[in-house]
Amino acid sequence: MGNATIKIGMVTEAMANKPLKEIMDWVVKAAPELTGLEIGTGAYAPTGHCDMPGLLKDAGARRAYKKEIESRGLEICAFNCWGNPMHPDEGIARAHDAALRDTIRLAAECGVDRIVGMAGCPAGSAGDVTPHFAGGGWLPYLENVYQRQWDERIQDYWAEVGAFAVKTHPDLMICLELHPGTVAYNVQTFEKLATLSPAIAANIDPSHFFWMHMDANLVVRRLGDRIGYSHGKDVVFRPEKLALNGLLDQRWPMPAEEMPWNFAVVGRGHDLPWWRALMADLAAAGRVRTISIEHEDPFVAPEIGIPQAARLLAEAIGSAAKATVNA
């Protein structure tokens, strides 16, 4: 595996209340380190920056859409359709599955080879009306839930979607966020899912690993070329709150000031040397081309946090690349 050159992008959802043109003009002036846009296409992701039905129907509209972006020196680094296509509510499941498949089609038409999503979470058993996250089996009513979900729902669904992706867009990587609350949230659950299709890849968001007390660098080294994408987001812990309520505070994310941990601007929880090491490992993994800033810091406006994150990531990428050359 060679060392990929990593670019910096942003998830436009952080500014979902603004038109895409306004965001792009702001990026060019305020965060020139950014070259990529990760744009929501449906499911739980806001769709105000992408008219997916219109773009799928009209090749001219697709050309005009891409030209508007590329004229500013930017590119679509990924489409994002995070959702739950295995939701027990059939209406939600159908809508999110359709958004995922249409996003795969749109990516093929637009020449975009990364989409970001989540693996979803089905019912715990027949008749359930809400998803059941089987994150631990230490009580009798939690035991074997994940295996039942795998046998009855997960395996068939993701094998079929993976086959659809390979047929529709052979170069596509469906980059799943390893996120608690979904059926792929750590190395073991992702590796099991990834056996179902070569199109299934990982999106590395180190912030999720921070609060689960996983080692992001070891995860990257383990998953290697099954990683197709990364998010840039940090975590700040509050020791006095952590001591009383631990990592599993059921109130999260609000009120933010009472939480044991919060998502944070890159650099506010982990310093430059830590991010430099992650950039080196992501580059060595070989298939990650973009780290996309996902701004979710409750205490910092995106107009402030995104440029700060972009500057730190640019420095981390540059120094990691220099260290590799000099090694």
C-alpha positions as CSV (number, residue, x, y, z in Angstrom):
1,M,0.0,0.0,0.0
2,G,1.3,3.4,-0.9
3,N,0.9,6.6,1.0
4,A,-2.1,8.6,-0.2
5,T,-2.2,12.4,-0.4
6,I,-4.9,13.5,2.0
7,K,-7.0,16.5,1.3
8,I,-9.3,18.4,3.6
9,G,-13.0,18.7,3.2
10,M,-16.0,19.7,5.2
11,V,-19.5,18.2,5.9
12,T,-21.8,20.9,4.7
13,E,-24.5,19.8,7.2
14,A,-22.9,22.0,9.8
15,M,-24.3,25.0,7.8
16,A,-27.5,23.4,6.6
17,N,-29.4,26.7,7.1
18,K,-27.3,28.4,4.4
19,P,-27.3,28.0,0.6
20,L,-24.5,25.9,-0.9
21,K,-23.3,28.9,-3.0
22,E,-22.9,31.0,0.1
23,I,-21.0,28.2,1.9
24,M,-18.7,27.7,-1.0
25,D,-17.9,31.4,-1.2
26,W,-17.2,31.5,2.5
27,V,-14.9,28.5,2.3
28,V,-12.8,30.1,-0.4
29,K,-12.2,33.1,1.8
30,A,-12.2,31.8,5.4
31,A,-10.9,28.3,5.0
32,P,-8.7,28.0,1.9
33,E,-7.2,24.8,3.1
34,L,-10.5,23.1,2.3
35,T,-10.9,21.6,-1.2
36,G,-13.8,19.1,-0.7
37,L,-17.4,19.2,0.1
38,E,-19.3,16.3,1.7
39,I,-22.9,16.9,0.7
40,G,-26.1,15.4,2.2
41,T,-28.4,13.6,-0.1
42,G,-31.1,12.1,2.2
43,A,-32.2,9.8,4.9
44,Y,-31.3,11.7,8.1
45,A,-28.9,14.0,6.3
46,P,-30.4,17.4,5.2
47,T,-30.9,17.7,1.5
48,G,-30.9,21.5,1.1
49,H,-27.5,21.4,-0.7
50,C,-28.4,18.7,-3.2
51,D,-31.6,18.2,-5.2
52,M,-31.0,14.4,-5.7
53,P,-34.2,13.7,-7.6
54,G,-33.6,16.5,-10.0
55,L,-29.9,15.7,-10.5
56,L,-30.7,12.0,-11.2
57,K,-33.2,13.0,-13.9
58,D,-31.2,15.7,-15.7
59,A,-27.7,15.3,-17.0
60,G,-27.6,19.0,-17.7
61,A,-28.5,19.8,-14.2
62,R,-25.6,17.5,-13.0
63,R,-23.1,19.3,-15.2
64,A,-24.3,22.7,-14.0
65,Y,-24.2,21.6,-10.3
66,K,-20.6,20.2,-10.6
67,K,-19.5,23.3,-12.6
68,E,-20.7,25.6,-9.8
69,I,-18.6,23.7,-7.3
70,E,-15.5,23.2,-9.5
71,S,-15.4,26.8,-10.6
72,R,-14.4,27.7,-7.0
73,G,-11.6,25.1,-7.0
74,L,-13.7,22.7,-4.9
75,E,-14.9,19.2,-5.5
76,I,-17.5,16.8,-4.2
77,C,-15.4,14.5,-2.0
78,A,-18.4,12.5,-0.9
79,F,-22.2,12.3,-0.7
80,N,-23.6,11.6,2.7
81,C,-26.9,9.7,3.3
82,W,-26.5,8.6,6.9
83,G,-29.6,6.9,8.1
84,N,-31.1,3.6,9.2
85,P,-32.3,1.5,6.2
86,M,-33.0,-1.5,8.6
87,H,-35.3,0.5,10.9
88,P,-38.3,-1.5,12.3
89,D,-40.6,1.2,11.0
90,E,-41.1,0.0,7.4
91,G,-41.8,3.6,6.2
92,I,-38.5,4.8,7.5
93,A,-36.6,1.8,6.3
94,R,-38.0,2.1,2.8
95,A,-37.2,5.8,2.6
96,H,-33.6,5.4,3.9
97,D,-33.0,2.4,1.7
98,A,-34.2,4.4,-1.3
99,A,-32.0,7.3,-0.4
100,L,-29.0,5.0,-0.1
101,R,-29.6,3.4,-3.5
102,D,-30.3,6.7,-5.2
103,T,-27.1,8.1,-3.6
104,I,-25.2,5.2,-5.1
105,R,-26.8,6.0,-8.5
106,L,-26.0,9.7,-8.2
107,A,-22.4,9.0,-7.2
108,A,-22.0,6.9,-10.4
109,E,-23.5,9.6,-12.6
110,C,-21.3,12.4,-11.0
111,G,-18.1,10.4,-10.9
112,V,-18.0,10.5,-7.1
113,D,-16.4,7.3,-5.6
114,R,-17.1,7.8,-1.9
115,I,-20.4,7.9,-0.1
116,V,-20.7,8.2,3.7
117,G,-23.4,6.4,5.6
118,M,-24.2,4.3,8.6
119,A,-24.8,0.6,8.9
120,G,-28.2,1.1,10.6
121,C,-29.8,-0.9,13.4
122,P,-32.8,-3.3,13.1
123,A,-35.3,-4.5,15.7
124,G,-34.2,-6.7,18.5
125,S,-36.9,-9.2,17.6
126,A,-40.0,-9.6,15.5
127,G,-42.7,-7.1,16.6
128,D,-40.3,-4.4,17.9
129,V,-41.2,-0.9,16.7
130,T,-37.9,0.7,17.6
131,P,-34.3,-0.2,16.8
132,H,-32.4,-2.2,19.4
133,F,-28.7,-1.5,19.8
134,A,-27.1,-4.7,21.0
135,G,-24.0,-3.0,22.4
136,G,-23.6,-5.3,25.4
137,G,-24.9,-8.7,26.4
138,W,-24.3,-8.7,30.1
139,L,-28.0,-9.1,31.1
140,P,-30.2,-12.0,30.1
141,Y,-32.5,-9.9,27.9
142,L,-29.6,-8.6,26.0
143,E,-27.8,-11.9,25.2
144,N,-27.6,-13.0,21.6
145,V,-29.6,-10.0,20.3
146,Y,-26.8,-9.1,17.8
147,Q,-26.6,-12.7,16.5
148,R,-30.3,-12.8,15.9
149,Q,-30.2,-9.4,14.1
150,W,-27.3,-10.7,12.0
151,D,-29.1,-13.9,11.0
152,E,-32.5,-12.3,10.4
153,R,-31.7,-8.9,8.9
154,I,-28.2,-7.6,8.7
155,Q,-26.5,-10.2,6.6
156,D,-29.1,-10.3,3.8
157,Y,-29.6,-6.6,3.7
158,W,-25.9,-5.5,3.4
159,A,-25.0,-8.4,1.1
160,E,-27.7,-7.2,-1.3
161,V,-26.9,-3.5,-1.1
162,G,-23.2,-4.4,-1.6
163,A,-24.0,-6.3,-4.7
164,F,-26.1,-3.5,-6.0
165,A,-23.3,-1.0,-5.4
166,V,-20.7,-3.2,-7.2
167,K,-23.0,-3.6,-10.2
168,T,-24.0,0.1,-10.3
169,H,-20.7,1.8,-9.5
170,P,-17.8,-0.7,-9.3
171,D,-15.3,1.9,-8.0
172,L,-17.6,3.1,-5.1
173,M,-16.7,2.7,-1.4
174,I,-19.7,2.9,0.9
175,C,-17.8,4.4,3.9
176,L,-19.7,3.5,7.1
177,E,-19.2,5.5,10.2
178,L,-18.2,3.2,13.1
179,H,-20.8,4.6,15.4
180,P,-22.5,3.3,18.6
181,G,-26.2,2.8,18.0
182,T,-25.5,1.0,14.7
183,V,-24.5,-2.6,14.0
184,A,-21.0,-1.6,12.9
185,Y,-19.3,0.5,15.7
186,N,-15.9,-1.1,16.4
187,V,-13.3,-3.3,14.6
188,Q,-15.1,-6.7,15.3
189,T,-18.5,-5.6,14.1
190,F,-17.1,-3.7,11.0
191,E,-14.9,-6.6,9.9
192,K,-17.8,-9.0,10.1
193,L,-20.0,-6.7,8.0
194,A,-17.1,-6.0,5.5
195,T,-17.0,-9.8,4.6
196,L,-20.4,-9.3,2.8
197,S,-19.1,-7.0,0.0
198,P,-15.9,-5.3,-1.3
199,A,-18.0,-2.1,-1.6
200,I,-18.4,-1.9,2.2
201,A,-15.7,0.4,3.7
202,A,-15.0,2.3,6.9
203,N,-15.2,6.0,7.6
204,I,-12.8,6.7,10.4
205,D,-14.1,9.3,12.8
206,P,-11.7,9.4,15.7
207,S,-14.1,11.2,18.0
208,H,-16.3,8.1,18.2
209,F,-13.2,6.1,19.3
210,F,-12.1,8.7,21.9
211,W,-15.3,8.3,23.9
212,M,-15.4,4.5,23.6
213,H,-11.7,4.5,24.7
214,M,-10.5,2.8,21.5
215,D,-7.1,3.6,19.9
216,A,-7.8,5.3,16.5
217,N,-4.3,4.6,15.3
218,L,-4.5,0.9,16.0
219,V,-7.9,0.8,14.3
220,V,-6.5,2.4,11.2
221,R,-3.6,0.1,11.1
222,R,-5.9,-2.9,11.5
223,L,-8.4,-2.0,8.9
224,G,-5.9,-0.7,6.4
225,D,-7.3,-0.5,2.8
226,R,-10.8,-1.2,4.0
227,I,-10.8,2.5,5.1
228,G,-12.1,4.8,2.4
229,Y,-12.7,8.1,4.2
230,S,-12.2,10.0,7.4
231,H,-14.0,12.6,9.5
232,G,-12.2,15.3,11.4
233,K,-13.8,15.8,14.9
234,D,-12.4,15.8,18.4
235,V,-13.8,15.1,21.9
236,V,-13.3,17.0,25.1
237,F,-13.8,15.2,28.4
238,R,-15.0,16.9,31.6
239,P,-13.4,14.9,34.4
240,E,-15.7,16.1,37.2
241,K,-18.8,15.1,35.2
242,L,-17.2,11.9,33.9
243,A,-16.4,10.8,37.5
244,L,-20.1,10.9,38.4
245,N,-21.9,9.7,35.2
246,G,-19.3,7.9,33.1
247,L,-19.4,7.7,29.3
248,L,-23.0,6.5,28.9
249,D,-24.9,9.5,30.1
250,Q,-28.5,9.0,28.8
251,R,-29.1,12.8,28.5
252,W,-26.4,13.3,25.8
253,P,-26.1,15.6,24.0
254,M,-28.0,18.1,26.1
255,P,-27.5,20.0,28.2
256,A,-24.0,20.2,26.8
257,E,-22.5,21.9,29.9
258,E,-23.5,18.9,32.0
259,M,-22.2,16.2,29.7
260,P,-19.2,14.0,30.6
261,W,-17.9,14.5,27.1
262,N,-18.7,16.6,24.0
263,F,-17.7,16.6,20.4
264,A,-15.2,19.4,19.8
265,V,-13.2,21.3,17.2
266,V,-10.2,19.4,16.0
267,G,-7.3,20.2,18.3
268,R,-9.3,21.1,21.4
269,G,-9.2,17.6,22.9
270,H,-6.1,16.2,21.2
271,D,-3.1,18.2,20.2
272,L,-1.2,18.6,16.9
273,P,1.2,15.7,17.4
274,W,-1.7,13.3,17.9
275,W,-3.4,14.4,14.7
276,R,-0.1,14.3,12.8
277,A,0.3,10.6,13.8
278,L,-3.3,9.9,12.7
279,M,-2.7,11.6,9.3
280,A,0.4,9.5,8.8
281,D,-1.5,6.3,9.6
282,L,-4.4,7.2,7.3
283,A,-2.0,8.0,4.5
284,A,-0.2,4.7,4.9
285,A,-3.6,2.9,4.8
286,G,-3.6,3.9,1.2
287,R,-7.2,4.6,0.1
288,V,-8.1,7.6,2.2
289,R,-8.1,10.8,0.1
290,T,-10.1,13.1,2.3
291,I,-10.5,14.0,6.0
292,S,-13.8,15.9,6.2
293,I,-14.3,18.3,9.0
294,E,-17.6,17.4,10.8
295,H,-18.4,20.4,13.0
296,E,-20.5,19.3,16.0
297,D,-19.0,21.4,18.8
298,P,-21.9,22.8,20.9
299,F,-19.8,25.6,22.2
300,V,-18.2,26.9,19.0
301,A,-19.9,28.4,15.9
302,P,-19.0,26.5,12.7
303,E,-17.8,29.8,11.2
304,I,-15.1,29.8,13.9
305,G,-14.5,26.1,14.4
306,I,-14.2,24.9,10.8
307,P,-11.3,27.3,9.8
308,Q,-9.5,26.4,13.1
309,A,-9.8,22.7,12.3
310,A,-8.7,23.2,8.7
311,R,-5.6,25.0,9.8
312,L,-4.6,22.4,12.3
313,L,-5.3,19.5,9.9
314,A,-3.3,21.2,7.1
315,E,-0.4,21.5,9.5
316,A,-0.7,17.9,10.6
317,I,-0.9,16.6,7.0
318,G,2.1,18.7,6.0
319,S,4.3,17.6,8.8
320,A,3.3,14.0,8.5
321,A,4.2,14.0,4.8
322,K,7.5,15.7,5.5
323,A,8.3,13.1,8.2
324,T,7.5,10.3,5.7
325,V,9.8,11.8,3.1
326,N,12.7,12.3,5.6
327,A,12.3,8.8,7.1
